Amino acid sequence: MSKATDRMVYKRGNEWVNKANGNSRVSSTHSTQREAIESARTMLKNSDGGELTIKGTNQLIREKNTIPPGNDPRNIKG
């Protein structure tokens, strides 16, 4: 179950989007996926952490990360 503090990065048209889950508006748009991920990580760190979901160009989830001080449901690194 995602929380409002969690974020998702995905491609929309020719831009990469950083969006908080549950919001209808995006937080920021970027020309590269790396810029969008860094922006999302910074926003999560500043808001007490959470889950970052990264989608690839095919819109499938390719990676999920817990940003501290969020609670990681798994006890292993990676």
Buried (B, 14 or more C-beta within 10 A) or exposed (E): EEEEBBBBBBBEEEBBBBBBBEEEEBBBBBEEBEBBBBBBBEBBBEBEBBBBBBBEEEEEEEEEBBBEEBEBEEEEEE
